[in-house]
Amino acid sequence: MLFKAVVKDKRSKQTMIIEINQDTKKRAVTDIRANGYTVDRDKVKPAEVFDYIMMNTNAEPWDWKK
């Protein structure tokens, strides 16, 4: 399953959106963190849901909650 996430690079402090292909959200979060990024679990979503939030909302904190 393809997930998208808003992450922050630990070294450069740059915020970016990445895509990751994993079986579950938990594995995606673990993999993202293992690659040197910080990530809020709420901002890791299946690609379709992530795209909907980014295109149709203001991406407020409550938009990212379940």
C-alpha positions as CSV (number, residue, x, y, z in Angstrom):
1,M,0.0,0.0,0.0
2,L,1.3,3.4,-0.9
3,F,1.5,5.9,2.0
4,K,2.4,9.6,1.9
5,A,3.7,11.6,4.8
6,V,4.8,15.1,5.9
7,V,8.3,14.6,7.3
8,K,11.2,16.7,8.6
9,D,14.8,15.9,7.8
10,K,16.8,15.7,11.1
11,R,19.9,17.3,9.6
12,S,18.6,20.1,7.3
13,K,15.4,20.7,9.3
14,Q,13.6,20.8,5.9
15,T,10.0,19.8,5.7
16,M,8.9,17.7,2.8
17,I,6.3,15.2,1.5
18,I,7.5,11.6,0.8
19,E,5.9,8.5,-0.5
20,I,6.6,5.0,0.9
21,N,5.3,1.6,0.0
22,Q,4.7,-0.6,3.0
23,D,2.1,-3.1,4.3
24,T,0.9,-1.1,7.3
25,K,1.0,2.4,8.6
26,K,3.1,1.2,11.6
27,R,5.8,-0.2,9.3
28,A,5.7,3.0,7.2
29,V,6.3,5.1,10.2
30,T,9.1,2.9,11.5
31,D,10.8,2.9,8.0
32,I,10.5,6.7,7.7
33,R,12.1,7.2,11.1
34,A,14.9,4.7,10.3
35,N,15.8,6.8,7.3
36,G,16.5,9.9,9.4
37,Y,13.3,11.7,9.3
38,T,11.0,12.9,12.1
39,V,7.3,12.3,11.5
40,D,4.0,12.8,13.2
41,R,2.0,9.6,13.0
42,D,-1.2,11.6,12.2
43,K,0.4,12.9,9.1
44,V,1.1,9.5,7.6
45,K,-1.9,8.5,5.5
46,P,-2.8,6.3,2.5
47,A,-2.0,8.2,-0.7
48,E,-5.6,8.8,-1.6
49,V,-6.5,10.2,1.8
50,F,-3.3,12.3,2.0
51,D,-4.1,13.8,-1.4
52,Y,-7.7,14.5,-0.4
53,I,-6.5,16.4,2.7
54,M,-4.0,18.4,0.8
55,M,-6.3,19.4,-2.0
56,N,-9.7,19.8,-0.2
57,T,-8.8,21.1,3.3
58,N,-6.6,23.7,4.9
59,A,-4.5,20.9,6.4
60,E,-5.3,22.0,9.9
61,P,-4.3,19.7,12.8
62,W,-7.9,18.4,13.1
63,D,-7.9,17.4,9.4
64,W,-5.2,14.9,10.1
65,K,-6.9,13.2,13.0
66,K,-8.7,10.0,12.1
